[in-house]
Amino acid sequence: MMNNKDYFIQILKSTGREGVDEVIAGLEALGFFEAPASTVFHLNEPGGLLQHSLNVYREAMAIREKQIEMLPDIEPRLPADSVAIGALQHDTCKAAIYKPVEKWRKDAQGRWESYRGYEVDYSDLPVGHGEKSVIMLLRWGLRMTDDEILAIRWHMDAWDVSFQSSEAKSNISTAKGMCPLLSVVKAADGLASFILEA
């Protein structure tokens, strides 16, 4: 049986996209395959980010299939390779932001005990979550479509701090209207995070 890392790499390579090998090398160098998906929420454990990315991919492919079944004309706007890129790479930046730290909590008897936890550190490139992932992928040379860029950039929707500006609200509304991939990745991320991984 194929492990998660090999499965992730197989899917990514199956897109045939220019720059995939460089992306895999970049992810490896940053520790993507061992990183957690969050600090204290879903899959906050080693390998959690990889598992989350695969969960989002599976959810996104299921949504794509259902959308095509209900609206066959949507298929050209939701190519399988774009769904794979958007889903697997939506949280690329998380490979570099979670730092392991020692934390403390009280056990069942009220005694303090240490445990391994994570803190967020955006200091290496302090830009927003979605755009940081896009920037990293483009720097590594991944050939991306506009829809993939929009889906990864805006998948955080209202959770993104930059969503507070009127310009950002206008941009995300425009992106949602022109890019069905954005809705698929965003929905798949939510289903994976709040239901599958809860």
C-alpha positions, 0 to 999 in steps of 0.5 A: 500500500502506498504511503501518504507522501508517495500518493501525494507525489504521484498525484502531483506528478500526474498533472504533468505540470511544468515545475512539479519536480521543483515544487516537490523538492521545495516542499521536501526542503521545508519539511512539508511532509512532516509539518502539522496542519495547524497549531491546536486545531485540526491535525496538529501533529507531525504529518498533519499537513500532508494528511489534510492536503490529501483530505482536501484533494479527495473532497475536491475531486468528489465535489468536482464529480458531483458538479459535473454530474449536475452541470455537465457543461462545467467540466472544462472549467474544472479540469482534474489537474487544476483541482489537484494543484489547487487542493494539494497546494492550497496550504503550501505556506504552512510548511514554513510557518509552524515551529515546534515548541515546548508547551505546558498544561495541567494533567488530570491530577492538576500537575504541570506537564510539558508537551510538544506543540507549535507556534506560528511564525510568519517572519520569513515572508510576512504576507497573507496565507493564500498569497504566500502559498502562490508566491512560493509555488511561482518562485519554484517554477510551477506553471499555474493557471489563473484559476489555480492562483485565484483558488489558492489565494482566496481559499481562506475567504473571510478568515483572511485578514486582508478580507477586511478591506473593501478592495479585497471584498471586491476582488474575492467577489469577482474571483468567486464569480469567474472561478468555480475552482475557488468554490470547490477548493474552499468547500473541500478545505472546509469539509476536510477541516471541520467535518472529516478532521474534527 
